[in-house]
Amino acid sequence: APAEPAGHRGLARAAQRAPRVTELRRFDERDADALRSFFARVPEGDRTFFREDVLADGWRPDPAEHRWLVVDDDAVVGSLAIRPGVAWSSHVGELRIVVDQTRRRQGIGRALARTALVEGVGLGLTKLIVEVPAAQESTVAMFAGLGFEPEALLKDHVRDAAGGLHDLIVMSHFVDGTWAALETTGIADLATE
């Protein structure tokens, strides 16, 4: 193989040393293809818990959702969607948080959950809920640490592609009752930095 010019080797070494640029930002319609690529990387077992087929042709995020992304070097590595309720549940927002499997346990999920709390208050929501597979104990613990409480256990509520049944925990956060305590802990400041 021909030798690589010295200048190219230097650029390659510099690229390896360059720090990653991770950014938390609001979703923009121009991010739709990157978001679909992100969802395509999510293991099929994790997609079992999605409410919609995000890989279907023509899928686009629901414009009624308030969405945030964590982007690292132009690739989406985390997604937050807040879906406000309607009619008699218009005070309730449902959260959906997904983190790239290679980036879990790095604080991305927690940053998105904190953002959801602040965004939810800004939307006038008084209750936030999240559905978590019961087997994901670390995710349940993360939400509990942010003031979410288990509200329901739905036994055998999710069927995976192989036909296996899984329990689902519904956790809720009552904004009015705990927001002052969360401000005291600095969550509002961290989420808006």
N, C-alpha and C positions, 0 to 999 in steps of 0.2 A: 504494500500500500504506500502511496506517496506520503512523504512527510508533510505534516501540517505546518503552515507558516507560523513563525514565532509569535506574530501579533495575534493570531487566532487562539494559540495556547494561552496567552495572557488574558484574553477576553473570557475564555472558558473558566480560568481560575478566578477571575474577578466575579463572574456570575455565580460561582459556587460560594463565594464569600459574601455576596450581597445579602443584606437582611431581607426577610420576607416582609411584604407590606400587607397587613391584615387590617381590614376596614369594616366597621359596622355602619350600614347605611340603609336608607329607605329603598324599597323596591321601585324600580322604574321599568316601564314597559320594554325598554331596550334590554333589560336583564332577562327577559322571558326565555330566550334560548339557553342562556347560561344556567338558568334555574332548571330547565328540563334536563340538561346534561348532568346537573347535580343529582336530580332525582333518579336518573338512569344509573348512577353509581351506587345508589342505596341498595343494599342487598334485598333480594326478593322477600326474605323472611321479615324484614323490617317494613317493607311496603305493604305487607299484609294488614298493617294497622292504619294505613291511609284510608280516608273515606272516599277517595276518587281515584280513577285511573290516570295518574299524572303522566303516563307514557303513551296515552292514546293519541292518535293523530289529531292535530288541531287543538290539543289541550292548552289552555291559557289560564293563569290565575284569575280567580273570581274578583271582579273589580270592587265588590262589596267588602272584601277583606283588606285589612291594613297589614302590609307586609314589610318585613325588614330582612336584610341579608347580611351574612358575614362573608366577605370576599377576601381571598388571599391570592395575590398575584393574578388577578382577573378571573379566578375560579371560585365559584360559590362553594363554601364549606359549611354553611349553616343557614337555616331558613326559619323565620317566625311568621306565622299568619295569625291575626286576630280577627275572628269572625263575629261581629256584633249580632246579637239575637234580634228578632223582630217581634212586633206586637207585644204580647204580655211578657216576653223575655227580652225586651229591648234594652234592659239594664244589665244584661249578662253578655259577656264576651267569651267565646271559646278559643283557646290557644292551641296552636299546632306548631311544635318545634321539632326540627330535624337537624341532626349534626352528622357530618361526614364521618363514617366509621373510623377513618384513619386519624381523625382530629378529636375524638372523644376524650374526656377527662383532661381537657386543656382549658376549661372555663368558658367555652363557646356557648354551651347550653345555658349556663348560669347567666351569662351576659345577655342572651336573648330573652330569658325569663325576666330578668330585671328590666329590660327594655319594655317588655309586655306590661309589667306593672305600671310603669310611668306612662306609657302610651294609653293603657286602659283608663287611667285616671283622666288623662287629657281628652279621651273620648266620652267622658261622663259615665262610664260603666261603674257599677257598684259591686259587681261580682264577676270574677274570672274563674273559668273552669278549664281543666285539662284532663284528657283521658290518657292513662299510662298503662301499658301492659304490666300486670301484677308481677311478672317475673323480672322486670327491670328495677330491681331494688335500689340501685344507685340513683336512678332517675326519680323514683318516689322520694328518696331521702333529700335530693336536691330541692325539689319543690317544697317539701316539708320545711326545709331550712329557710325558705323564702316566705313562709307564712301560709302555705296551702295546707289544707286539711283533707284527709280522706272523707268523702261524703257518701260514696256507694261502691260496692264491689259487685260487678256484673259477672256472674259465673258463666263460663263457657260462652262468652259473648262474641268472640272473634274466631272465625274458622280460617286456618292458613291454607295455602295451596295444596298441601298434602292431606287436608281433611282434619288435621289436629285442632282441638278446641283450646282456647286460652282465656283466662280471666282478665278483666279490665277493671282498673280502679279509676273512679272519677274523683278528682281532687278539686277543691274550690278555695278561693281566696275572697273574703269579704272585704272590699276596699275600705269602706267606711269605718269598720271596726279596727283595722290594723294599719292603716296608712300612716298615722302619726308615728307609730313605733318603727315602721320601716324608714321613715324620713330620719328618725333619730339614729338608725344604724348606718345611714349614708347611702342606702340603695338608690334613692332618687338622684343624688349627686353622681354616683357611679354610672348610672344608666344614661345620663344625659351628657357625659363628658365626651 
